[in-house]
Amino acid sequence: MKPRLRLLSDEMIGRILEEAFHLLETRGINLHHEGLLGRLGDLGCRTDRTKEWVWLPRELVERCIRSCPHEVQLWNIAGTRCCGLSGDKVHFTPGSTAIKVLDSETQSMRPATAADMVAYGKLVEQLDAIDYSATAITPSDVPKEIGDSIRLYALVKTTSKPICTGAFTIPGFDVMTELQLAVRGTREALREKPFAFFSACPTSPFKWSRVTADNTMKAAELGVPIEFIAMPLAGLVAPISVLGCVIQHTVETLSGIVLSQATCPGAPILYGGSPGVFDMRSMAASICAVEAQMMDCAYAEVGKHLGLPTQAYIGMSDSKALDAQAGFESGTGYYLAALAGINSVSGPGMHYFESCQSPEKTVFDAEACRLARRLAAGIGVRNDFPSDPIFDELLREQNLLTAEHTLKHFRAEHCVPGPVIDRTQLSGPSTTLWERAHAEVARHLAAYRPPDVLSPEQLREVERVMRSAAGGFPLPL
C-alpha cells in the first residue's frame, strides 16, 4: 500500500476551481503580449488592448484543460525515453537559477561563476537519485545577453540526463531553441523526443509579462514541455490564508494553460509552482515555511484532480549553511512531496530563499531524496503471509541475517543512505556533515567522465550556435 497525503477534500477542490473559473471570467488577467491578446480575442475572449487585459470564459478554460496531455514524457540527450511524469510517480531535479553558490572552501555565499556552473553540471550527472539535471546556477561572470542560454549549453556538454531550464529573454529562448535543434536535428525530432522543459512564471497577481508569455507560446509551438511556476506570496501579493493563495495559484496556472493550449492544443505542460510566505519581520519571502509547503501539496492536489502532471519547488532551505535548519526544511519538503505524489520536485541543493546553490547540500539532498522515494513506495508484501515460516526460522536460528527472506528482500525493503548521512558506528575520529558532503563532492568531480552521447557533428553544431550567440566571449568549455 502506498501512503498518500491529502490536505483538501474533493468538495474543497471543487470550490477552489469554481472560484478560479469565476475570477478568470470576471477579473481576467493582465497579458502583455499583443499576439496572444489577438489570438484569445479570436477565440471569443473579451479583451482590452489599451489596458492589455483579457477575460477568459469558463468554457474556454475547461476546453484548454481537457486538451492537455495527462503525462509529460522526457527523453535524455541521447534520445532514450527516460521519465514519465504522471500519476503519483515522483522525480527529483535541482532547484534552479541560483545567483550565488555556497563556497566549498569558505562555507560562505558568493556570486556564482561559469566555473561553478560547469562543475555543478558534472556533479549532478553522477547522482543517481537526481532524475534529471537543471540550469541550477546563473553565472555572474558572463554577458547578460547569454546568461540563460549558456546554462543550457553547459549542460548539453556535461550531462546525458534530461534538463529543466528556462529563458530570461525572448532572444535567449531563441538561442536555446537552436541549441535543442543542434542536438535533435529537426523540429519534428525535438517534438517527438524533447530532452529539456522550460519554466514559465506568471507575476502575481494575475499578470503575464511579454517575455514569459512569449516563451510559453513558443514552447507550445515547439512541443517542448513547459512548467507553470505561479508564485503567490502570502500577505504581500496574495491573500494571507493558505486557501486564498491556492485559489490565486489556480487562477494564474489555469491562465497559463489557456495561453499554451490556445497556441497549440495538446502542448505538454506541468501544473507547478513556487508559492511563498512574506515574513513581515525581515521582509523576506520564505518558500520553506510550513505554510508554503502546504500550498505546494494543496495545489498539486488540484492539478491531480484535473488529471495533469504536477511540479513544485519544495525541499529547499532558507538557511545560509548546511546545518540543522537545512536538513529539517529540506527533509520535510521531500517527504511531503513524496507523500503528495508530486511528479517533478525541484529543490535539491538550494539555500537562502531560492537564490543560492550548494554542491555539498546537493549530495546530502540526493540521499534524502532516496529516503523520500522509499517512503513513497509504501509498505508491500514480501512473502510475509503466512508468517509462520519466517518466524519458525527466527525462533530456530535466533537471527535472520543470512535467511533467504533477508537476502531476497533487503535491497527492496531498506534504503541505506550514506556516506553523507552517517549511520555507521564510530570507528575513528568523527567527521562533520559538511566534511562528509565536501568529500563526496570531491569524489564525484574526480570521477567525472564526459558522457559520450553526442556525435562530433552534433557537438560542432552546439558549439557553432553558442559561439554565434556569445560573440567574442570565451566559452567555459
N, C-alpha and C positions, 0 to 999 in steps of 0.2 A: 504494500500500500504506500502510495506517495503522499507525503504531507502537503497541505495547501493552506496558505494564508488568505483569509478573506476579511477585508475591512468594510466592505459595502454589501448590503443586501441587493438582490435583483430589483426590488422596488426602488431603493435609493439610486441605483444606476439609471433606472428608467426616468426618475425625476431629474437627475443631473442632465441627461440627454434632452429632456423636454425643455429645461431652462436654456440649454445651449442652442437648440433649434430656434427658440423664441428670440434670444439675443441676436443671433445671426440675421434673423429676418427683420427685426425691429430696430436694432442698433447698428448692425453692419460692421464692416471693417475698413480701416484706412489702408488703401492699397496704392503705393507709389510706383505704379507700372502702367503706362499708357496702353501697351499691347494687351495685357491681361484684363484691364478695365474694359477695353473694346470687346474682347472675347466673351467676357461674362455678360456684357450688355447684349451681345448677340444671342446668348443663351437665355435671355429673358430677365436678367437681373436689373433692378433699378440702380442707376449709377449717377454720381455727381462728379463730373470730370474736373470741375473747378476745385472742389474740396478733396478730390481723389478718394472718393468714398464709394463703397458698393454694398448693397444689401442682398443677402443670399437666401432665397426662398427654401423652405424646408424640403420641398420635392427635389430640388437640385442637389442639396446636401446629401439626402438619403440615396439618390441615384449615384453620386460620386463614391459614397461609402461602399455601395454594392459592387462597384466596378473595380475596387482594389483587390489585388491578389491576397489570398489567405496565408501565403508563405512567401518569404524572400529567400531566394537561393543565392549563395555566394560561392564563387569559384576561386581557387588560388591562382597565382600568376601563371603557373604552367598550364592552366586550363582544366584542372581536375575539380570535379564537384566536391565542395568542402563542407559547407554548413547550410542547414536548412532551418531558417528561423520561423518557427510556428509552434502552436500548442503551448506546452509548458517547458519546452526544451530551453535550457539556459546556456548562454555562451558569454565569454568574458573578453574584453578588449580594453587597452589602457585608456585612462582619461586623456583628453586631447587638448591641444592648443595652449600648453603651458608657456608662459613667457619667462619663467625662472626655472632654475634647477637647484636642488639641494646638493651643494658641492660635496663630492665624496671625500675630499681631504679636510675641508674646514668645517663640515657639517652645518654650513650656513647658506642662506639663499643668495643667489647672484643671477644676473641676466643670462639667459640661455644662449648658446653659441651653435654654429653649424657643426662643430666637432661633437657637441653633446647630442645633437640630432642624429648624427650618423651612428654614434656609439649606442644610442638607445635603440635604434632600429636593429642593430646587431644583437643586442641583448634579448629583445622580445622574440626574435626569430627562434631562439633556443628554448624558450619557456613553453613547455607542452601544455601547461594549464591555461595559457592565454591563447584563445582560439584564433584570433586574428589581430593584426597589428593596427596601429593608429598613428596619425600625424600628431604625435603627443607633445612635440616640442616645437615652438616657433622661435627660430634663432634671431638674435638681435643684431648680428653682425653681417647681415645680407641686405641688399637693397629692398625696400618695402614693396617694390613692384613685383618681386618674385618671392615674397615672404610666405605665400601659400603654396605655390607650385613647386618650389624647391623641396618642400617636405615630402610631397608625393614622389618626386624624382628620387630622393634619398632612399625611400622605402622600396621603390621598384628595383633599386640597385642592391639592396641589402637583405630583402626578405623574399620568401616564397609564399607567404600567407596572404589571405585577403586583407584589405586595408579599409579602415574607417577614416574619412578625411572630410575636408570642407574648404570652400574657397572664400576669400575675404573680399574679392573684387570680381566684376564681370570679366575683365581681361584675364584675371587669374583662373577663372573657371575654363576659359577657352584654352589656355595653355595646358591645364590639367586634362582636358578632353583630348588634346593632341598626344599627351603622354600615354593615356589609356589606349588610344588608337595605334600608337607606336608598338605597343605590346600585342594587341589583338589583331591589328591589321585593317579591319573594316568595321564600320558601324554595325553591320549585321552580326558580325562575330562578337562585338562588345555587348550588344543587346542580348545575345544568346548566352554569353558567359561573362557577366560582369565580375570584376575582381575588386572593385572599390565601391563604397557607397558614401554619400555625401550628407552632411548635416545642414539643415536649414532652420534658422532661429527667428521666429516672429518676435517683434518687440512688444512687450506688454505696456499698456493694454491695447489689444485688438489692432495691431499695426504690422504691416509688411513693408520693409524698405525696398527700394528699387533693386539693390544687389541681391537680397535674399529671395525676392520674388522671381527675379530673372534666373537665378541659379536653380530654383525649383522648376521653372518652366523648361530650362534646357536639360535638366536631369531627366524629366519626364520624356522629352523628345528623344533622348539617347537611350532610354530604357534602363538607366543606371538607378539603383535603389537610392531613396532619399529618406533620412530620418528627420522627423519634425521635432525640434527641440524648443518647445514653449517653456518660458522661464518666468512664470508669475512669482513675484516676490512679496510674500505675505506682509501686510502692514505698510507697504510703500506704494507699489504699483499693482497691488492685488488685495482682495479682502484679507482681513486678519485671520479669518477662520480657515481651517483646513478644507472644509467643504466648499467654501466660496472660492478658494484657489483651484480646486478640482473643477468647478464649473467654468472658471475662466480658462483653465488649461484646455478643457474640452472645446470651448469656443475657438481658441486660437489654433488648436490642432485640426479641428474639422475644417477651418477655413483654409489651412494648408492643403488638406486633402482635396478640397474643391479646386485650388489653383493647379494642383498636379493632374487631377483627373479631367479637368476642363481642357487641359493641354493635350493629354493623351490618355484616354480611358484604358485602364489596365496597367498603368505605370506602377511599379513596385514601391511601396512606402513602409516605413516603420512608425508606429504610434509611440513617439518618445517624448522626452522632456528633461528639464533640469530645474525644477522649482526650488525656491529658497525661502528663508525666513529673514526678515530685516531685523537686525539686533539694534534696538533703539539706544542701547548704552554706547556701543562702539561704532555705530553707523556701518557695520559690516553686513554683508549678505551671506548668511550661513546656508550651505547646501547639505550640511551634515547634521543639522538639528533633527531631533526625532520627528518633529512635525513635517520637515521636508521629506524625510524617508517615508513617512506615512502617505504624503501626497504622491510620491513615486509609485508606491504599491497600489494606491487607490486608483490613479488614472490608468495604471496598467490593467486593472480590472475592467475599467470602461472600454479600453481597447480590445481586450479579450471578449467582452460582451458583443462587440461589433465584429468579431471574427478576424481581427487584424494582428499581425506580428507586432511585438512591443519592444521598447527600449527604455533605458533610464540611466541617467548619470547618478550613480549610487555606489557606495563603497569607497568613497574618497574621505579625506580627513581635512578639517580646518586647522589642524595642528601645524606647527612650524618645524617639527622634527619627527624622527621615527621613535616615538615614545608611546607611553600607555594610552594617551588620548588617540593617537593614530591607530593603534591596534583595536581599541574599543569601537571607534567610529566606523572604521573600515570593515571590521569583522561583523559588526551589527548589520551594516548595509548589505554585505554579501549574503548573509544568512536570510535577511528579509527578502532580498531579490530572488534567491533560490526558492524560498517558500512561496513567493508570489508567482513564480514561473515566468519571470521577465526574460524575454528571448535574447536580448543584447544588453549586457551590463557593462557600461563604460565607467571605469573608476580606478583600476589598478595603477599605483604609483603616485597618485595625486595628493598634494598638500595645499594648505593655505588658500582656501576659498577658490579652488579650481584654477589656480594660477601657477603652481609650482610642481614640477615633476621630479621624482627621485628614483634613480636606479635601485637603490637599496630598498626602498619601500616597495618597488615593483616585484622584486624577488620574494619579499615577505608576503606581499599580497597574492602572488601566484600560488603560494602554499595555502593561504586562506581560501582562495577560490576552489582549490581541490577539496577542501573540507566542506565548503558550501555545496559543491556539486554532490558530494556524498550524502549530505543532508537531504538534498532534493530527490535523490534516488529512493529514499524511504526505506521501509522495512520489508524485505522479501522473505519468501520461504526457501530455506536452504536444506532440504531433507530433514526438516525439523519435526514433521508429523509423519508417523507417530514418533514420539520422543524416546521410547524405550531403548532402542539400540544404542543411541549415543550416551544415554545415562548409564546403561549397563557397562559400557566401556569405561566411562569416567569412574564409576564406583569400583570397577575391577582394577584399572591401572592407576587410579588416583591422579591422573593428569591426561590431557588430550593434546599434548604438544606435537606428537607425531601421528596423531589419528588421521585416518583418511578424510574424515569430515573437515578437520582443520586445514589440511594441506590443499584440499579441493576448493574451499571457500574463503580462505584467508584474504586473498587479494581483492575479491569482490566485496567482502564484508567490511574490511578495515582499511581506512585511509590513513597512512602513516606519514605525517609531514616531516620535513627536515631537508637540509640541515639548518635552515634559518629558525624555524620553530623548533626549539630544542626540548626533546622528551627523553634524552639519554641520561643515564646515571653518570654522576660526576666521577671522572677517572683521571683528572688532571686539573690544571688551572681553569677556572671558569672564564667564559667569554661573554661579552655583552651582545644584545640583539644587533646593534649596529656593526660590531666586529664580524659577526657571523654573516650578516647580509652583505657587508662590504667584500668579504672573502668570496662569497658566492657570485657577486657581480664580476669580480676579477677572474674567477674561474671560467665563467661563461664567455667573457670577452677574449680570454686567451685561447679558448677552444673554438672560437668562431671561424667558420669557413664560408665564403660566399656561396649561395645556392646556385647550382648550375641548372637554371630553368629557362633562361633566355638565350636565343641564338645570337651569334655575332651580328647578324643583320638587325635584329630587334634592339640590341644594345646600341648599335650605331645610330638608329633612328631615335631612341630615347635621348642619347647624347645630343643629337642634332637639334631636337625640339628644345631641350633645356638651355643649350648654349645660345640658341637664337633668342630665347626669352631673356637670358641673363646679360646679353650684350657682351661686354668685356669682363664681367665679374667672374673670377675664378671659381669653378665648381668644387665642392668639398670632396668629391670622389669621382 
